[in-house]
């Protein structure tokens, strides 16, 4: 998920009552909710960062060590500028763990993927439940945080709005998970009725319309798509099959490039497509008009052997 979501998730946890446990609780929760994204510095490497992001800093070793480091830094800062509220190191460490663990929990929910077990396993996990930037989550987090803060300033029950927001978000996530599961089951059944044996079916969330899914599926060497609407139950599956083209010599020639190697390591649904007369490596999940340009990698061209003219 985006860092605005992570930040307000940490803030809402504080407003649920956790900030009463110790001084420096709110900044600790907010920073902890974002701290696994320290791997964002890898974006300077361009597409090669795909093999780095959401990996080691989101895995079990980092999730143990990062809260310890953060707690130490907060305690050092507090010695320089003491908090009005007493700082309890034990509670502060617990909140650092709570905030840090909220990060991979949210990241797992979208289709981008996360390597939850790195460095013990490089397998990617993706919940395919929420779009990577979900405005409905934004609305609930920000709205309930502001509501809670206003209640707090007026002397009312300020924890209740935060708990209502947390409950609503959990219900929203659960509902979206059920939509994704239903869409994938129905798509698989419909494909099998058409004598298509899919090796992978993904219900990809779309922006704003949380009740809809862009259906993506593939066989050994072909792929297709479709649309699912949970409100009407309507499912349309493309009958036109496209080749994945992963055997193309242009891709074979490009495989040793660091950016191609990183892309194939990350991509769950790689395909080779043609655009403007040139071949690109793409991913089905991010092949829409909104995201396509960010996830296209040009392939090397294959030089045709020169044939001398016949005298």
N, C-alpha and C positions, 0 to 999 in steps of 0.2 A: 504494500500500500504506500501511498504518498506520505511525506513527512508531516503534512498538516494533520492528517488523520492520526498518525502516531502521537503527535504532540498533544492533541486534544484528548486522545485516549488516556494518556498519562495524567492530564489535568482533571479529567472526569473521575478517574480513580481517586485522586486526592479529594475531590469534592464529595465523594461517597463516604468520607469520614477518615480516610487513611492519613490525611495531613494532620490530624489531631494527635497522631502517635508520637511525633517528634518534630523538632525544628528542622528547617531545610527540607521538609518532606516534598513540597510541591516542585521545586527545581530538580530534586533528585528523581522524582517520578517522570517528569517531562524529559529530562536528559536521558534517563535510562530507557525510556520508550523509543528513543531514536538512536541510541549508542551502537547497535549492531550495524548501522549504516555508515560506520566509519570507513567501510570499504568503498564508499562513493569516490574516494580519491582516485580509484582505478579508472574512472571515466576519462581521465586524460589519455588513456591508451586507446580510446575509440572503441571499436567493436571487439577488440581483444579483451575488453573488460567483462564481456559476457561470461567468460570462463572464471572470473574472479568474484563478481558481485553475487550476493546472497549465498555465499559459501562458508568459508572458515569463520567469519565473524558472526554467522548465524547458527553455527554448530554447537555441540555440547560443551566443548572445551572453552570457547569464548563466552558462552552463556553462564559458565561458572566463574571465569576470571574477570570479565568486564564489570560486573556489579561490585566486586572487591576493589578494583581500581577506582571506579567511580566513587565509592564510599570513602576511600582514602583521600581522594582529591577534595571531596566536599568537607570532610573533617579538617583538612589542612586550611581550606578557605575559611571555615568557621572559626579557626583559631586566629586568623587575621582579622576577620570581621564577625564577631560573635552574633548569633541569632538571638532575638528577644525571647523566643521560645526555646527551652532547653533541648539540646540535641542529644538524643540517645543512640549511640552507635549501633546497638543491636537492631533496633527498630529501623534505623536508617539503612542498614544492610538488607534487611528484609524487604523494604520498599524498593531498593535498587534491583533486587531480584524480581519482584513483581512487575516493575516497569519494563525491565529487560525482556522477560519472558512474554510480555504482551506483544512484543515486536514480531517474533516468528509466528506467533499464533495468528496475527492479522495477515502477515505476508503469505502464509500458506493458503489463504482463502481465494487468491486470484489465480489466473492462468499462467502468469509469468514463470512461476516456479521458485522453489527454494531448496537448498541442499541441507536438510535438517540434521544429517548425521556426519557432515564433513568435520574432520578429515578421515573418519572411519569408513565412510561410504560416500561416493560422489553422485549417488542417485538423486534425481530431482523429484520433488513432491509438489503437486499443485491441486488445490481443492476445487478450482473452476466454479467458485461460488459467487464471487463479487467481481465487478469490473475494477481494474487497478486504481481508478479514482472514482469513488462512489459518492455522488452529491447527497444522496439520502443519508448516508452515514455522517457526512459533514453536517447536514442540517440537524440531526439528532445530537451529535456531540457538541457542536457549538451552541445550539439553542438551549440544551439542558445545562450546559456549563454557565451560560449567561443567566439563566433562570435561577440556578443555584446560588450564584454570586450575589444576585439582587436580593434573594431571600436572606442570605447571610448578612448583608449590610443592613437589612431592615429588622434583623433580630428574629426572623422566622425559622422554620425547619428547613435548613439549606441542604441537608443530605437527601431528602426525599426526591427532589427533582433529578439529582444525579443518579439515584437508584432507578428511578423511572426510565431515564435515558438509557442506562445500562441494560435494563430488562428489555426495553423496546429494541435495542440494537441486537441483543442476543436472539430475540424472536425473529427479527428481520434476517439475520444470518442463517438461522435454522430454516426459515421458509425458503430462502434462496437455495440452500443446499438440497432441499426436497425437490425444488423445481429442476435443478441440474440433474439429479438422479433420475427423475421421471423422464426428462427429455432424452437422456442417454439410453434408457431402457427402451423407450418407444422407437427411437431411431434405429437401434440395433435390430429390433424385431422387424421393422419395416424393410430394412436392407436385406435381412435374411429371407423375407418373403419374396424379394426380387432376385434371389439367388446370388446375393452379394455377401461375401464373408469378410466383414471388417476386422482388421487387427487392432484398430483403435478408434474409439468414438469419443469426441469431446463436445460438451455443451458449453460454448464460450459466452460468458456474460457480455452484454452490450451496454453502452452508456445510457443513463437515465431510465430506460425501459427495463427495469429489473425483472419484469415478468416474461421477458423474451430471451431466447437463446439463439445464437448463431451456431448451427450444428456443423461440426467438422468431423470427417471420418476418412479413413484410408484403408486400403488393402495392402498387399505386399508391394505393388508397384503402381497403384492408381489411387486417386483421391477425389473427394467430392464434398458437397456442402448441403445446407438446407436451413430452414427456419422453424422455430418452435415458439408458440404463444401459449403460455400457461393459462391465460384468462379464458381463451376459447378452446384450448386443447388442440388447436390446429397444428399439424406437422406437415411440412413440405420438404421432400428430399429430392435433390437434383438427380436426374437420371443420366446426365451427361458426365462420363468419367474422364478425368484428366490424368495424364501420366505424371508421376512424380519426377521423372527425368533424372533420377539420382545416378544413373549409369552414364550420363553424358560425359564425353571426353573432356569438356571444358571444366567440369567439376573435378574429375580425376586429376587433371593437370594442376588445379588450384588447391588441392587438399593440403599441401605442405605449407601453404601460407598461414602465418599465425592467426590472421583474422578469420579465415575459413575454418581452421582447426577449432578455434574458440566458438565460432557460431554453431558448428556441428555438435560440439560438446554440450551446448546449451539447448539447442533446438529439439523440441519434442516432435515436431511435424515438418521436417525440412522438405522443400520442393525446389526445383529449378524452373524458373519462369522466364519468358521472353518479354522484353519491354523496349520499345523504340529500336528494335532490331538488335538488341544486345541481351545476353543471358545474365540472370541474377540468381543468387541463392536467396530464398525467402523462407518464411515459416507460415503455415496455414493460419495459425492463431493471430498473427499480426499482418495479415495480407489485405486489410480493409483500407479504404481511402484515408482514414484517420491516422493509421499507424504504419502504412506500407513503406513510406520513404525512410523511416527510421530503422527499418529492419530489412533492407535490401543490401546485398553485398555483390558487387560486380565480379564476374568470373573471368579468368584468363581466356583469351581467344586462342583457338587452335589454328596454328599456321598450316595452311594447305601446302603440300609439296609443289615446288615450281616445276612445271613441265616445259622443257625447251621446245620452241616451235619446230615443227617438222620441215626440214628443208625441201 
